[in-house]
Amino acid sequence: MFGLGMQEVLLIALVVLLLFGGKKIPELMRGLGKGVKSFKQGMNEPLEEPKQETKNE
């Protein structure tokens, strides 16, 4: 996974848990998921816009 071993992943998870606490993590992951979804939509929109412009002309 991105060149990270299991020890590094566990260390990162532990640091995140210590910084944000257990109750805040689901909110952070939800926000991250929304951000990824928005990014994917943004990547697809420029491909769709020229098609719409040619239909209108």
Order of alpha helices (4+ residues) and beta strands (2+ residues): alpha-alpha
